[in-house]
Amino acid sequence: MNEKTTLEIIAPTVEEAIAQGLAQLGLTADAVSVEVLDTGNRGLFGLGKPQVRVRLTVVPPGGAVEVKTESVPAPKPEPKRVEKKPEPVADTRQTLPVAKSEPQPEHDALLDHTEAVVSRMLHLLNLEAQVSAHYGETERDGRRSIHVDIRGNDLSVLIGRRSETLTAFQYVASLIVGKETEQFVQLTVDVEGYRDRREKQLIQMAKRMADQVAKSGRRQTLEPMPSGERRVIHIALRDHPAVKTESTGEDPYRKVVILPKED
């Protein structure tokens, strides 16, 4: 169903966390293994309601869960069945260890650690959410950024005005993951697809403003933006035949200026 094999859920109870995870994965309980990472503490500074953190791992077909399911229900009166159909029983039990010993896909340690850090931060903020991390495209220097998707209810507080809160959250998460793994980690944290929607809005606005500049011949200065959003504007207009872009000012009030190209 899903490219990811693990999913971490934060919820008031273990049962609710498992139910949310199964709903998102679209699987039944016998298709996953469950690990309780945090049995539930009070929120930040002892405030808020208790939360638990649970990891659901999708078990590949023929994996350990199926072996357990096959062996547990075996009753003692089995010899009668063996006498009637000895071959099928023997064959089934011979093939199971082979499936179990086959190489299984390993979890990526960096992605797992990133999910754990972000889940822990959300837990301290007393926010219920589902966290999933995956690698982005490979950069020119060979590094791959990590994209973290956070999904849940009432998460607008995590975005903030002009995504300032989300940018700060992303920065702190990058620092923690980098320090704990002792390597440079470039994180992009998104909440309910906000960044994708925002990027489309910025591109539409940039093209509209570029058309105005091309017609009027006068420069246009956009509102202050974080560096990531300014980069979207620059990339969207870098091949425009009539205008060019540049940034001006100091953070957090740095802006993009769209101006006509000189002939």
ZIVENWO-V665038 format. One record per backbone hydrogen bond with DSSP energy under -1.0 kcal/mol. NH is the residue of the N-H (numbers start at 1). CO is the residue of the C=O. E is the energy in kcal/mol with one decimal. If there is no record, write none. Layout:
NH:CO:E + NH:CO:E
This chain:
7:56:-1.8 + 8:131:-1.2 + 9:54:-2.9 + 10:129:-1.4 + 11:52:-1.9 + 17:13:-2.2 + 18:14:-2.7 + 19:15:-2.4 + 20:16:-2.6 + 21:17:-2.4 + 22:18:-2.7 + 23:19:-2.0 + 24:20:-2.2 + 25:21:-2.5 + 26:22:-1.8 + 27:22:-1.5 + 31:28:-1.9 + 32:29:-1.2 + 33:57:-2.4 + 35:55:-2.5 + 37:53:-2.1 + 38:53:-2.0 + 44:124:-1.0 + 46:43:-1.9 + 47:44:-1.5 + 51:41:-1.2 + 52:11:-3.4 + 53:38:-2.0 + 54:9:-2.7 + 55:35:-3.3 + 56:7:-3.2 + 57:33:-2.6 + 58:5:-3.0 + 59:31:-2.2 + 63:60:-1.9 + 67:63:-1.4 + 68:64:-2.0 + 69:65:-2.3 + 70:66:-2.0 + 71:67:-1.8 + 72:68:-2.4 + 74:71:-1.0 + 80:77:-1.3 + 82:78:-2.0 + 83:79:-1.9 + 84:80:-1.3 + 85:81:-3.0 + 89:85:-1.2 + 90:86:-2.2 + 91:87:-2.8 + 92:88:-2.4 + 93:89:-2.0 + 94:90:-1.4 + 95:91:-1.8 + 96:92:-1.6 + 99:95:-2.0 + 100:96:-2.2 + 101:97:-2.0 + 102:98:-1.0 + 112:108:-2.6 + 113:109:-2.4 + 114:110:-2.4 + 115:111:-2.5 + 116:112:-2.1 + 117:113:-2.4 + 118:114:-2.5 + 119:115:-2.5 + 120:116:-2.2 + 121:117:-2.2 + 122:118:-2.4 + 123:119:-2.3 + 124:120:-2.0 + 125:121:-1.5 + 126:123:-1.3 + 127:122:-2.6 + 130:151:-3.2 + 131:8:-1.7 + 132:149:-2.0 + 134:147:-2.3 + 136:145:-3.3 + 139:143:-3.9 + 142:139:-1.6 + 146:186:-2.8 + 147:134:-3.2 + 148:188:-3.0 + 149:132:-3.3 + 150:190:-2.3 + 151:130:-2.3 + 158:155:-1.6 + 159:156:-1.3 + 160:156:-1.9 + 163:160:-1.5 + 164:161:-2.0 + 166:159:-1.9 + 167:163:-2.3 + 168:164:-2.2 + 169:165:-2.7 + 170:166:-2.6 + 171:167:-2.1 + 172:168:-2.5 + 173:169:-2.4 + 174:170:-2.2 + 175:171:-2.1 + 176:172:-2.5 + 177:173:-2.6 + 178:174:-2.4 + 179:175:-2.5 + 180:176:-2.6 + 181:177:-2.0 + 182:178:-1.0 + 183:178:-1.6 + 188:146:-2.5 + 190:148:-3.0 + 192:150:-2.6 + 194:191:-1.8 + 197:193:-1.9 + 198:194:-2.9 + 199:195:-2.6 + 200:196:-2.0 + 201:197:-2.0 + 202:198:-2.5 + 203:199:-2.3 + 204:200:-2.2 + 205:201:-2.4 + 206:202:-2.8 + 207:203:-2.2 + 208:204:-2.0 + 209:205:-2.7 + 210:206:-2.4 + 211:207:-1.9 + 212:208:-1.6 + 213:209:-2.3 + 214:210:-2.6 + 215:211:-1.9 + 216:212:-2.7 + 217:213:-2.7 + 220:258:-2.8 + 222:256:-2.7 + 225:254:-2.0 + 230:226:-2.2 + 231:227:-2.2 + 232:228:-1.3 + 233:229:-1.6 + 234:230:-2.5 + 235:231:-2.5 + 236:232:-2.3 + 237:233:-1.6 + 240:237:-1.5 + 244:259:-2.6 + 246:257:-1.8 + 248:255:-2.5 + 253:250:-2.3 + 255:248:-2.9 + 257:246:-3.6 + 258:220:-3.2 + 259:244:-2.4 + 261:242:-2.6
